[in-house]
Each structure stands twice: as structure tokens, then as C-alpha cells.
């Protein structure tokens, strides 16, 4: 199993809606609204790095209100 952390920037006022959409997305194990440079942090788990990429570039980046993502692959 591969784990990744996705740092997400949203449009102003969209963090709650993005949170709700992420919470129902397959492969998203946890999501938090955070303070600081990013608006949300999502924890993803999938079979491999390729599947993590599919999750990020597919359903996550297509959520209305998501402006950008940064994916951090866990290595240990």
C-alpha cells in the first residue's frame, strides 16, 4: 500500500465544499482543513504511486474549487 499527503489550495470560500467532496472520494483516508499556506491536507492510500497519481489528477483536481495540489509521497 502506498500513502501520500496532498496539500490543496482552494478558491476563497470553497474549503468546506472541497472538504465535503474529498471526504466521499475513494482512496482518501483522511482530510483536514488547515491554517497556513494551504487550505486542506488529504491523506491518500492506494496500491501504488501510479494509482495515487490517478486519484490526484482525476477526481481530486476536478473538484470544483480546487486551484492547485502538491503531492508528497510517503517513503517510510
C-alpha positions in Angstrom: 0.0 0.0 0.0 1.3 3.5 -0.9 0.5 6.6 1.1 0.6 10.2 0.1 -0.2 13.6 1.5 -1.9 16.1 -0.8 -1.6 19.8 0.0 -4.6 21.6 -1.6 -5.2 25.3 -2.3 -8.8 26.2 -2.9 -10.7 29.2 -4.2 -11.7 31.7 -1.5 -14.7 30.4 0.4 -14.6 26.9 -1.2 -12.7 25.0 1.5 -15.8 23.5 3.2 -17.2 22.3 -0.1 -13.9 20.8 -1.2 -13.6 19.1 2.2 -17.1 17.5 1.8 -16.2 16.3 -1.7 -12.9 14.8 -0.6 -14.4 13.0 2.3 -16.5 11.0 -0.1 -13.7 10.2 -2.5 -12.4 6.6 -2.7 -8.8 6.4 -1.7 -8.9 9.5 0.6 -8.3 8.1 4.1 -8.4 11.4 5.9 -8.8 15.1 5.2 -8.3 18.2 7.3 -8.9 21.9 6.7 -5.7 23.6 7.9 -4.4 27.1 8.5 -1.3 28.4 6.7 -0.2 28.3 3.1 -2.6 25.5 2.1 -6.3 25.1 2.8 -6.6 21.4 3.1 -4.4 18.3 3.6 -5.7 15.0 2.4 -4.2 11.6 3.2 -4.4 9.1 0.3 -3.8 5.4 0.2 -3.6 3.3 -2.9 -2.0 0.2 -4.4 0.9 2.1 -5.9 2.3 5.5 -6.9 0.6 5.4 -10.3 -2.8 5.0 -8.6 -2.0 7.9 -6.3 -1.3 10.0 -9.4 -4.6 8.9 -11.0 -6.5 9.9 -7.8 -4.9 13.4 -7.7 -5.1 14.2 -11.4 -8.6 12.7 -11.8 -11.2 13.1 -9.1 -9.3 15.4 -6.7 -8.1 18.1 -9.2 -11.6 18.1 -10.8 -13.4 19.0 -7.6 -15.0 22.5 -8.1 -13.0 25.0 -6.1 -9.6 23.2 -6.2 -7.0 25.6 -7.5 -3.8 23.6 -7.0 -2.3 20.5 -5.4 1.1 19.4 -4.2 1.6 15.6 -3.6 4.0 14.4 -1.1 4.7 10.6 -1.4 5.4 8.9 1.9 8.7 6.9 1.7 8.8 5.5 5.2 
